[in-house]
Amino acid sequence: MRTRVVAIWLGALALGGCASPLDRAEALYRQGALHEAVEAWRAVPSDHRDRARAEERLALVQGELERMLKRFEKQAAFFEANGQLGEAILYYRLALKMDPGRDATLEHVQALVRELEVRKAAERERMLRALGGGDLAEASTAASELQRLTPYDPAIQIEVRQVRHAIGAEVLSNLEVGKRSLQRGDLDQARERFEVVMGLDPSHEEAGGWIGFIEEEQRKAQRRRSRPVDRIVARSLKLDEVSPREISAESHYRRGRKAELAERKFEALRQYERALRESAHHLKARSALARLRRELMPRIPTLYAEGKRYFNDEDLQNALRSWEHVLLIQPDHAQAAENLQRAQRILSRLEELQQGGS
């Protein structure tokens, strides 16, 4: 922090030895050092010719500083509530850089750092123990939790990549066995292998899609009361007759159904939309999307107003989420789309500041 402040002051002084205190404060402000600029304006002597202008700028920028501080702390609170402790700590620290006198924030950050170290050590131990014992599904779960907790830890990321590499090899092996089993009509073996893939990588589109096709064809065969079911399904599920986009669409549809059954209705909407982007002819996804939108339509006024309340309170992430939900229900809601873009622009600026200060 001290090095950065010195560099900023040197940049301000580069204006020339004859630069006025006001000029130096403005230079700090242009470089994004709001706290340092405020201190520079405050330091303008009371009998200086620029004192009135400094007080005017101070009043304006102090308000901006407070808004920025609040946005950083709201960002931090959002990430903390979602278990993203590494991200939360970064944003709390940014708030502290802008205002080092926030003792309560400092104490909270110190507590979060201790909590992160404990949880990181526990998840790392779980990941490595599972990897050593050959339980790749458990290792994958622990790796995902580590990624969520602390995405900026280089040592952890190296270990996570090693686990992902091992999982990737196992996924590929089981996927190929499943497809060969499907070709020869052994649906039990195919389904088993595709389920293994999904256990290792729950978002794997191809495995999820094939499971969906197998389930659908089995239902059709059972309705026809035909025997043996496996042979009929194998004849109708020829690998070269199903396009990758159809497989992906079926996978997203299945994930949407699971999300809807778990009462995660906005995630269900996202998955149905993705299914239709992959294949506009996926009738079940189209029907499910229309039905769920009709069901959620009465919630739009509440969600939109909720987004405005969050935005006015500088809670940009939650505002963004509320307006995203509105647009999932009603994609042509112009006001929600405009407000969402505005919140995204502010968040992008905060992320730039976070990257510059981390």
Secondary structure, DSSP 8 states (H G I E B T S, - for coil): -HHHHHHHHHHHHTT-TT--HHHHHHHHHHTT-HHHHHHHHHTS-TTSTTHHHHHHHHHHHHHHHHHHHHHHHHHHHHHHHTT-HHHHHHHHHHHHHH-TT-HHHHHHHHHHHHHHHHHHHHHHHHHHHHHHTT-HHHHHHHHHHHHHH-TT-HHHHHHHHHHHHHHHHHHHHHHHHHHHHHHTT-HHHHHHHHHHHHHH-TT-HHHHHHHHHHHHHHHHHHHTT-S-HHHHHHHH--GGGS-HHHHHHHHHHHHHHHHHHTT-HHHHHHHHHHHHHH-TT-HHHHHHHHHHHHHHGGGHHHHHHHHHHHHHTT-HHHHHHHHHHHHHH-TT-HHHHHHHHHHHHHHHHHHHHHHHH-
